[in-house]
């Protein structure tokens, strides 16, 4: 038997996904879409912030950049 010193806890990697929400306006600047966060395919949280306000980058206005 091999006594492996490396810790293999096989931590589950959470599959986070960002999806655009066109029905909620950004709380900060009023733009749509805002960012919905899905983890493992389930809605985790609504940021109620647009991509720009979430990530602070102008390019993030486009959901394709998320
Ligand atoms: Zn915003």
PDB file of the backbone (N, CA, C, O) and the ligand in Angstrom, with CONECT records:
HET     ZN  A 101       1
ATOM      1  N   UNK A   1       0.852  -1.210   0.000  1.00  0.00           N
ATOM      2  CA  UNK A   1       0.000   0.000   0.000  1.00  0.00           C
ATOM      3  C   UNK A   1       0.877   1.246   0.000  1.00  0.00           C
ATOM      4  O   UNK A   1       1.858   1.338   0.738  1.00  0.00           O
ATOM      5  N   UNK A   2       0.511   2.172  -0.819  1.00  0.00           N
ATOM      6  CA  UNK A   2       1.268   3.414  -0.917  1.00  0.00           C
ATOM      7  C   UNK A   2       0.712   4.432   0.064  1.00  0.00           C
ATOM      8  O   UNK A   2      -0.473   4.766   0.043  1.00  0.00           O
ATOM      9  N   UNK A   3       1.599   4.916   0.923  1.00  0.00           N
ATOM     10  CA  UNK A   3       1.174   5.949   1.860  1.00  0.00           C
ATOM     11  C   UNK A   3       1.423   7.310   1.233  1.00  0.00           C
ATOM     12  O   UNK A   3       2.521   7.860   1.321  1.00  0.00           O
ATOM     13  N   UNK A   4       0.434   7.818   0.630  1.00  0.00           N
ATOM     14  CA  UNK A   4       0.574   9.076  -0.108  1.00  0.00           C
ATOM     15  C   UNK A   4       0.499  10.260   0.839  1.00  0.00           C
ATOM     16  O   UNK A   4      -0.509  10.474   1.512  1.00  0.00           O
ATOM     17  N   UNK A   5       1.602  11.039   0.879  1.00  0.00           N
ATOM     18  CA  UNK A   5       1.662  12.178   1.782  1.00  0.00           C
ATOM     19  C   UNK A   5       0.881  13.389   1.260  1.00  0.00           C
ATOM     20  O   UNK A   5       0.503  14.279   2.022  1.00  0.00           O
ATOM     21  N   UNK A   6       0.655  13.400  -0.023  1.00  0.00           N
ATOM     22  CA  UNK A   6      -0.087  14.536  -0.566  1.00  0.00           C
ATOM     23  C   UNK A   6      -1.557  14.398  -0.168  1.00  0.00           C
ATOM     24  O   UNK A   6      -2.157  13.330  -0.292  1.00  0.00           O
ATOM     25  N   UNK A   7      -2.098  15.469   0.296  1.00  0.00           N
ATOM     26  CA  UNK A   7      -3.497  15.428   0.721  1.00  0.00           C
ATOM     27  C   UNK A   7      -4.414  15.455  -0.488  1.00  0.00           C
ATOM     28  O   UNK A   7      -4.425  16.400  -1.278  1.00  0.00           O
ATOM     29  N   UNK A   8      -5.163  14.409  -0.599  1.00  0.00           N
ATOM     30  CA  UNK A   8      -6.123  14.350  -1.684  1.00  0.00           C
ATOM     31  C   UNK A   8      -7.530  14.379  -1.093  1.00  0.00           C
ATOM     32  O   UNK A   8      -8.167  13.346  -0.891  1.00  0.00           O
ATOM     33  N   UNK A   9      -7.981  15.577  -0.829  1.00  0.00           N
ATOM     34  CA  UNK A   9      -9.318  15.702  -0.246  1.00  0.00           C
ATOM     35  C   UNK A   9     -10.377  15.776  -1.332  1.00  0.00           C
ATOM     36  O   UNK A   9     -11.574  15.839  -1.050  1.00  0.00           O
ATOM     37  N   UNK A  10      -9.915  15.766  -2.587  1.00  0.00           N
ATOM     38  CA  UNK A  10     -10.811  15.893  -3.741  1.00  0.00           C
ATOM     39  C   UNK A  10     -11.920  16.917  -3.488  1.00  0.00           C
ATOM     40  O   UNK A  10     -13.112  16.624  -3.581  1.00  0.00           O
ATOM     41  N   UNK A  11     -11.475  18.109  -3.171  1.00  0.00           N
ATOM     42  CA  UNK A  11     -12.423  19.199  -2.919  1.00  0.00           C
ATOM     43  C   UNK A  11     -13.298  19.417  -4.141  1.00  0.00           C
ATOM     44  O   UNK A  11     -12.817  19.507  -5.270  1.00  0.00           O
ATOM     45  N   UNK A  12     -14.561  19.496  -3.890  1.00  0.00           N
ATOM     46  CA  UNK A  12     -15.484  19.709  -5.002  1.00  0.00           C
ATOM     47  C   UNK A  12     -15.321  21.106  -5.570  1.00  0.00           C
ATOM     48  O   UNK A  12     -15.430  22.108  -4.864  1.00  0.00           O
ATOM     49  N   UNK A  13     -15.064  21.140  -6.831  1.00  0.00           N
ATOM     50  CA  UNK A  13     -14.969  22.427  -7.494  1.00  0.00           C
ATOM     51  C   UNK A  13     -16.370  22.881  -7.840  1.00  0.00           C
ATOM     52  O   UNK A  13     -17.110  22.202  -8.552  1.00  0.00           O
ATOM     53  N   UNK A  14     -16.715  24.043  -7.321  1.00  0.00           N
ATOM     54  CA  UNK A  14     -18.041  24.550  -7.610  1.00  0.00           C
ATOM     55  C   UNK A  14     -18.059  25.184  -8.989  1.00  0.00           C
ATOM     56  O   UNK A  14     -17.222  26.020  -9.331  1.00  0.00           O
ATOM     57  N   UNK A  15     -19.031  24.763  -9.757  1.00  0.00           N
ATOM     58  CA  UNK A  15     -19.178  25.291 -11.103  1.00  0.00           C
ATOM     59  C   UNK A  15     -20.017  26.561 -11.064  1.00  0.00           C
ATOM     60  O   UNK A  15     -21.244  26.519 -11.151  1.00  0.00           O
ATOM     61  N   UNK A  16     -19.332  27.686 -10.932  1.00  0.00           N
ATOM     62  CA  UNK A  16     -20.056  28.956 -10.905  1.00  0.00           C
ATOM     63  C   UNK A  16     -20.243  29.479 -12.321  1.00  0.00           C
ATOM     64  O   UNK A  16     -19.350  29.426 -13.166  1.00  0.00           O
ATOM     65  N   UNK A  17     -21.423  29.973 -12.528  1.00  0.00           N
ATOM     66  CA  UNK A  17     -21.777  30.475 -13.857  1.00  0.00           C
ATOM     67  C   UNK A  17     -22.443  31.826 -13.698  1.00  0.00           C
ATOM     68  O   UNK A  17     -23.163  32.059 -12.727  1.00  0.00           O
ATOM     69  N   UNK A  18     -22.214  32.691 -14.620  1.00  0.00           N
ATOM     70  CA  UNK A  18     -22.865  33.997 -14.567  1.00  0.00           C
ATOM     71  C   UNK A  18     -23.830  34.111 -15.732  1.00  0.00           C
ATOM     72  O   UNK A  18     -23.471  33.893 -16.889  1.00  0.00           O
ATOM     73  N   UNK A  19     -25.063  34.459 -15.397  1.00  0.00           N
ATOM     74  CA  UNK A  19     -26.069  34.605 -16.456  1.00  0.00           C
ATOM     75  C   UNK A  19     -26.697  35.991 -16.371  1.00  0.00           C
ATOM     76  O   UNK A  19     -26.889  36.533 -15.283  1.00  0.00           O
ATOM     77  N   UNK A  20     -27.008  36.548 -17.518  1.00  0.00           N
ATOM     78  CA  UNK A  20     -27.600  37.885 -17.539  1.00  0.00           C
ATOM     79  C   UNK A  20     -29.058  37.878 -17.111  1.00  0.00           C
ATOM     80  O   UNK A  20     -29.816  36.981 -17.481  1.00  0.00           O
ATOM     81  N   UNK A  21     -29.445  38.869 -16.339  1.00  0.00           N
ATOM     82  CA  UNK A  21     -30.844  39.042 -15.938  1.00  0.00           C
ATOM     83  C   UNK A  21     -31.308  40.392 -16.475  1.00  0.00           C
ATOM     84  O   UNK A  21     -30.865  41.449 -16.027  1.00  0.00           O
ATOM     85  N   UNK A  22     -32.203  40.323 -17.440  1.00  0.00           N
ATOM     86  CA  UNK A  22     -32.643  41.556 -18.104  1.00  0.00           C
ATOM     87  C   UNK A  22     -33.831  42.205 -17.402  1.00  0.00           C
ATOM     88  O   UNK A  22     -34.279  43.275 -17.813  1.00  0.00           O
ATOM     89  N   UNK A  23     -34.346  41.576 -16.351  1.00  0.00           N
ATOM     90  CA  UNK A  23     -35.521  42.108 -15.676  1.00  0.00           C
ATOM     91  C   UNK A  23     -35.163  42.947 -14.454  1.00  0.00           C
ATOM     92  O   UNK A  23     -35.976  43.740 -13.979  1.00  0.00           O
ATOM     93  N   UNK A  24     -33.947  42.769 -13.950  1.00  0.00           N
ATOM     94  CA  UNK A  24     -33.520  43.543 -12.790  1.00  0.00           C
ATOM     95  C   UNK A  24     -32.474  44.557 -13.225  1.00  0.00           C
ATOM     96  O   UNK A  24     -31.470  44.211 -13.848  1.00  0.00           O
ATOM     97  N   UNK A  25     -32.730  45.821 -12.882  1.00  0.00           N
ATOM     98  CA  UNK A  25     -31.768  46.866 -13.226  1.00  0.00           C
ATOM     99  C   UNK A  25     -30.681  46.947 -12.169  1.00  0.00           C
ATOM    100  O   UNK A  25     -30.888  46.625 -10.999  1.00  0.00           O
ATOM    101  N   UNK A  26     -29.523  47.387 -12.618  1.00  0.00           N
ATOM    102  CA  UNK A  26     -28.395  47.551 -11.707  1.00  0.00           C
ATOM    103  C   UNK A  26     -28.746  48.542 -10.594  1.00  0.00           C
ATOM    104  O   UNK A  26     -29.240  49.639 -10.856  1.00  0.00           O
ATOM    105  N   UNK A  27     -28.484  48.139  -9.353  1.00  0.00           N
ATOM    106  CA  UNK A  27     -28.760  48.989  -8.200  1.00  0.00           C
ATOM    107  C   UNK A  27     -27.874  50.230  -8.202  1.00  0.00           C
ATOM    108  O   UNK A  27     -28.181  51.234  -7.559  1.00  0.00           O
ATOM    109  N   UNK A  28     -26.806  50.140  -8.915  1.00  0.00           N
ATOM    110  CA  UNK A  28     -25.805  51.204  -8.892  1.00  0.00           C
ATOM    111  C   UNK A  28     -25.977  52.190 -10.044  1.00  0.00           C
ATOM    112  O   UNK A  28     -25.914  53.403  -9.844  1.00  0.00           O
ATOM    113  N   UNK A  29     -26.194  51.667 -11.247  1.00  0.00           N
ATOM    114  CA  UNK A  29     -26.223  52.550 -12.411  1.00  0.00           C
ATOM    115  C   UNK A  29     -27.454  52.379 -13.289  1.00  0.00           C
ATOM    116  O   UNK A  29     -27.616  53.108 -14.268  1.00  0.00           O
ATOM    117  N   UNK A  30     -28.328  51.423 -12.956  1.00  0.00           N
ATOM    118  CA  UNK A  30     -29.597  51.293 -13.672  1.00  0.00           C
ATOM    119  C   UNK A  30     -29.528  50.557 -14.993  1.00  0.00           C
ATOM    120  O   UNK A  30     -30.523  50.492 -15.716  1.00  0.00           O
ATOM    121  N   UNK A  31     -28.384  50.007 -15.318  1.00  0.00           N
ATOM    122  CA  UNK A  31     -28.270  49.279 -16.585  1.00  0.00           C
ATOM    123  C   UNK A  31     -28.768  47.850 -16.449  1.00  0.00           C
ATOM    124  O   UNK A  31     -28.830  47.288 -15.356  1.00  0.00           O
ATOM    125  N   UNK A  32     -29.122  47.279 -17.602  1.00  0.00           N
ATOM    126  CA  UNK A  32     -29.367  45.846 -17.687  1.00  0.00           C
ATOM    127  C   UNK A  32     -28.415  45.287 -18.733  1.00  0.00           C
ATOM    128  O   UNK A  32     -27.955  46.045 -19.587  1.00  0.00           O
ATOM    129  N   UNK A  33     -28.105  44.026 -18.709  1.00  0.00           N
ATOM    130  CA  UNK A  33     -28.564  43.066 -17.709  1.00  0.00           C
ATOM    131  C   UNK A  33     -27.738  43.113 -16.429  1.00  0.00           C
ATOM    132  O   UNK A  33     -26.622  43.633 -16.404  1.00  0.00           O
ATOM    133  N   UNK A  34     -28.312  42.557 -15.371  1.00  0.00           N
ATOM    134  CA  UNK A  34     -27.561  42.380 -14.136  1.00  0.00           C
ATOM    135  C   UNK A  34     -27.079  40.940 -14.056  1.00  0.00           C
ATOM    136  O   UNK A  34     -27.496  40.083 -14.835  1.00  0.00           O
ATOM    137  N   UNK A  35     -26.205  40.696 -13.114  1.00  0.00           N
ATOM    138  CA  UNK A  35     -25.535  39.396 -13.028  1.00  0.00           C
ATOM    139  C   UNK A  35     -26.255  38.462 -12.055  1.00  0.00           C
ATOM    140  O   UNK A  35     -26.397  38.779 -10.874  1.00  0.00           O
ATOM    141  N   UNK A  36     -26.705  37.315 -12.555  1.00  0.00           N
ATOM    142  CA  UNK A  36     -27.205  36.239 -11.704  1.00  0.00           C
ATOM    143  C   UNK A  36     -26.097  35.199 -11.600  1.00  0.00           C
ATOM    144  O   UNK A  36     -25.492  34.816 -12.602  1.00  0.00           O
ATOM    145  N   UNK A  37     -25.839  34.750 -10.380  1.00  0.00           N
ATOM    146  CA  UNK A  37     -24.799  33.746 -10.184  1.00  0.00           C
ATOM    147  C   UNK A  37     -25.446  32.382  -9.979  1.00  0.00           C
ATOM    148  O   UNK A  37     -26.261  32.196  -9.076  1.00  0.00           O
ATOM    149  N   UNK A  38     -25.076  31.453 -10.814  1.00  0.00           N
ATOM    150  CA  UNK A  38     -25.556  30.080 -10.703  1.00  0.00           C
ATOM    151  C   UNK A  38     -24.403  29.194 -10.275  1.00  0.00           C
ATOM    152  O   UNK A  38     -23.301  29.293 -10.813  1.00  0.00           O
ATOM    153  N   UNK A  39     -24.661  28.322  -9.301  1.00  0.00           N
ATOM    154  CA  UNK A  39     -23.655  27.350  -8.888  1.00  0.00           C
ATOM    155  C   UNK A  39     -24.230  25.968  -9.103  1.00  0.00           C
ATOM    156  O   UNK A  39     -25.319  25.642  -8.630  1.00  0.00           O
ATOM    157  N   UNK A  40     -23.478  25.169  -9.822  1.00  0.00           N
ATOM    158  CA  UNK A  40     -23.927  23.820 -10.174  1.00  0.00           C
ATOM    159  C   UNK A  40     -25.312  23.843 -10.816  1.00  0.00           C
ATOM    160  O   UNK A  40     -26.136  22.959 -10.579  1.00  0.00           O
ATOM    161  N   UNK A  41     -25.551  24.861 -11.628  1.00  0.00           N
ATOM    162  CA  UNK A  41     -26.801  24.933 -12.364  1.00  0.00           C
ATOM    163  C   UNK A  41     -27.980  25.499 -11.593  1.00  0.00           C
ATOM    164  O   UNK A  41     -29.083  25.624 -12.126  1.00  0.00           O
ATOM    165  N   UNK A  42     -27.734  25.849 -10.308  1.00  0.00           N
ATOM    166  CA  UNK A  42     -28.816  26.414  -9.502  1.00  0.00           C
ATOM    167  C   UNK A  42     -28.547  27.877  -9.186  1.00  0.00           C
ATOM    168  O   UNK A  42     -27.404  28.279  -8.969  1.00  0.00           O
ATOM    169  N   UNK A  43     -29.623  28.671  -9.163  1.00  0.00           N
ATOM    170  CA  UNK A  43     -29.459  30.091  -8.858  1.00  0.00           C
ATOM    171  C   UNK A  43     -28.942  30.249  -7.439  1.00  0.00           C
ATOM    172  O   UNK A  43     -29.586  29.831  -6.477  1.00  0.00           O
ATOM    173  N   UNK A  44     -27.774  30.857  -7.322  1.00  0.00           N
ATOM    174  CA  UNK A  44     -27.138  31.044  -6.024  1.00  0.00           C
ATOM    175  C   UNK A  44     -27.462  32.431  -5.480  1.00  0.00           C
ATOM    176  O   UNK A  44     -27.865  32.585  -4.326  1.00  0.00           O
ATOM    177  N   UNK A  45     -27.279  33.431  -6.331  1.00  0.00           N
ATOM    178  CA  UNK A  45     -27.552  34.784  -5.881  1.00  0.00           C
ATOM    179  C   UNK A  45     -27.791  35.718  -7.053  1.00  0.00           C
ATOM    180  O   UNK A  45     -27.252  35.529  -8.143  1.00  0.00           O
ATOM    181  N   UNK A  46     -28.604  36.720  -6.807  1.00  0.00           N
ATOM    182  CA  UNK A  46     -28.751  37.781  -7.785  1.00  0.00           C
ATOM    183  C   UNK A  46     -27.936  38.959  -7.269  1.00  0.00           C
ATOM    184  O   UNK A  46     -28.187  39.460  -6.173  1.00  0.00           O
ATOM    185  N   UNK A  47     -26.975  39.393  -8.044  1.00  0.00           N
ATOM    186  CA  UNK A  47     -26.139  40.489  -7.570  1.00  0.00           C
ATOM    187  C   UNK A  47     -26.889  41.815  -7.636  1.00  0.00           C
ATOM    188  O   UNK A  47     -26.600  42.742  -6.879  1.00  0.00           O
ATOM    189  N   UNK A  48     -27.848  41.895  -8.543  1.00  0.00           N
ATOM    190  CA  UNK A  48     -28.556  43.148  -8.815  1.00  0.00           C
ATOM    191  C   UNK A  48     -27.582  44.260  -9.187  1.00  0.00           C
ATOM    192  O   UNK A  48     -27.830  45.444  -8.958  1.00  0.00           O
ATOM    193  N   UNK A  49     -26.485  43.840  -9.761  1.00  0.00           N
ATOM    194  CA  UNK A  49     -25.485  44.773 -10.296  1.00  0.00           C
ATOM    195  C   UNK A  49     -25.159  44.340 -11.712  1.00  0.00           C
ATOM    196  O   UNK A  49     -25.124  43.148 -12.020  1.00  0.00           O
ATOM    197  N   UNK A  50     -24.920  45.323 -12.573  1.00  0.00           N
ATOM    198  CA  UNK A  50     -24.542  44.986 -13.938  1.00  0.00           C
ATOM    199  C   UNK A  50     -23.102  44.467 -13.959  1.00  0.00           C
ATOM    200  O   UNK A  50     -22.391  44.523 -12.955  1.00  0.00           O
ATOM    201  N   UNK A  51     -22.696  43.971 -15.105  1.00  0.00           N
ATOM    202  CA  UNK A  51     -21.348  43.425 -15.221  1.00  0.00           C
ATOM    203  C   UNK A  51     -20.276  44.447 -14.902  1.00  0.00           C
ATOM    204  O   UNK A  51     -19.267  44.128 -14.274  1.00  0.00           O
ATOM    205  N   UNK A  52     -20.498  45.665 -15.335  1.00  0.00           N
ATOM    206  CA  UNK A  52     -19.502  46.717 -15.119  1.00  0.00           C
ATOM    207  C   UNK A  52     -19.323  46.983 -13.618  1.00  0.00           C
ATOM    208  O   UNK A  52     -18.198  47.113 -13.134  1.00  0.00           O
ATOM    209  N   UNK A  53     -20.455  47.063 -12.882  1.00  0.00           N
ATOM    210  CA  UNK A  53     -20.373  47.343 -11.450  1.00  0.00           C
ATOM    211  C   UNK A  53     -19.898  46.128 -10.659  1.00  0.00           C
ATOM    212  O   UNK A  53     -19.335  46.266  -9.574  1.00  0.00           O
ATOM    213  N   UNK A  54     -20.126  44.945 -11.207  1.00  0.00           N
ATOM    214  CA  UNK A  54     -19.686  43.734 -10.528  1.00  0.00           C
ATOM    215  C   UNK A  54     -18.178  43.559 -10.635  1.00  0.00           C
ATOM    216  O   UNK A  54     -17.502  43.276  -9.646  1.00  0.00           O
ATOM    217  N   UNK A  55     -17.663  43.731 -11.841  1.00  0.00           N
ATOM    218  CA  UNK A  55     -16.240  43.469 -12.066  1.00  0.00           C
ATOM    219  C   UNK A  55     -15.404  44.725 -12.246  1.00  0.00           C
ATOM    220  O   UNK A  55     -14.175  44.663 -12.249  1.00  0.00           O
ATOM    221  N   UNK A  56     -16.074  45.874 -12.399  1.00  0.00           N
ATOM    222  CA  UNK A  56     -15.334  47.122 -12.520  1.00  0.00           C
ATOM    223  C   UNK A  56     -14.595  47.294 -13.833  1.00  0.00           C
ATOM    224  O   UNK A  56     -13.639  48.064 -13.926  1.00  0.00           O
ATOM    225  N   UNK A  57     -15.053  46.558 -14.860  1.00  0.00           N
ATOM    226  CA  UNK A  57     -14.411  46.709 -16.162  1.00  0.00           C
ATOM    227  C   UNK A  57     -15.467  47.017 -17.210  1.00  0.00           C
ATOM    228  O   UNK A  57     -16.498  46.349 -17.290  1.00  0.00           O
ATOM    229  N   UNK A  58     -15.196  48.024 -18.000  1.00  0.00           N
ATOM    230  CA  UNK A  58     -16.169  48.483 -18.996  1.00  0.00           C
ATOM    231  C   UNK A  58     -16.568  47.368 -19.957  1.00  0.00           C
ATOM    232  O   UNK A  58     -17.710  47.317 -20.414  1.00  0.00           O
ATOM    233  N   UNK A  59     -15.633  46.481 -20.262  1.00  0.00           N
ATOM    234  CA  UNK A  59     -15.903  45.396 -21.204  1.00  0.00           C
ATOM    235  C   UNK A  59     -16.974  44.457 -20.665  1.00  0.00           C
ATOM    236  O   UNK A  59     -17.613  43.743 -21.438  1.00  0.00           O
ATOM    237  N   UNK A  60     -17.179  44.447 -19.344  1.00  0.00           N
ATOM    238  CA  UNK A  60     -18.119  43.530 -18.714  1.00  0.00           C
ATOM    239  C   UNK A  60     -19.567  43.954 -18.875  1.00  0.00           C
ATOM    240  O   UNK A  60     -20.466  43.304 -18.342  1.00  0.00           O
ATOM    241  N   UNK A  61     -19.804  45.042 -19.608  1.00  0.00           N
ATOM    242  CA  UNK A  61     -21.170  45.403 -19.964  1.00  0.00           C
ATOM    243  C   UNK A  61     -21.763  44.302 -20.839  1.00  0.00           C
ATOM    244  O   UNK A  61     -22.980  44.115 -20.868  1.00  0.00           O
ATOM    245  N   UNK A  62     -20.927  43.596 -21.530  1.00  0.00           N
ATOM    246  CA  UNK A  62     -21.335  42.542 -22.462  1.00  0.00           C
ATOM    247  C   UNK A  62     -21.292  41.173 -21.761  1.00  0.00           C
ATOM    248  O   UNK A  62     -20.219  40.708 -21.378  1.00  0.00           O
ATOM    249  N   UNK A  63     -22.462  40.529 -21.595  1.00  0.00           N
ATOM    250  CA  UNK A  63     -22.503  39.225 -20.927  1.00  0.00           C
ATOM    251  C   UNK A  63     -21.570  38.192 -21.554  1.00  0.00           C
ATOM    252  O   UNK A  63     -21.178  37.220 -20.908  1.00  0.00           O
ATOM    253  N   UNK A  64     -21.224  38.415 -22.815  1.00  0.00           N
ATOM    254  CA  UNK A  64     -20.285  37.498 -23.478  1.00  0.00           C
ATOM    255  C   UNK A  64     -18.915  37.511 -22.803  1.00  0.00           C
ATOM    256  O   UNK A  64     -18.131  36.573 -22.946  1.00  0.00           O
ATOM    257  N   UNK A  65     -18.641  38.580 -22.071  1.00  0.00           N
ATOM    258  CA  UNK A  65     -17.335  38.722 -21.417  1.00  0.00           C
ATOM    259  C   UNK A  65     -17.293  38.100 -20.023  1.00  0.00           C
ATOM    260  O   UNK A  65     -16.228  38.020 -19.411  1.00  0.00           O
ATOM    261  N   UNK A  66     -18.460  37.655 -19.513  1.00  0.00           N
ATOM    262  CA  UNK A  66     -18.507  37.168 -18.132  1.00  0.00           C
ATOM    263  C   UNK A  66     -17.821  35.833 -17.960  1.00  0.00           C
ATOM    264  O   UNK A  66     -17.780  35.298 -16.852  1.00  0.00           O
TER     265      UNK A  66
HETATM  266 ZN    ZN A 101     -24.041  49.011 -12.901  1.00  0.00          ZN
END
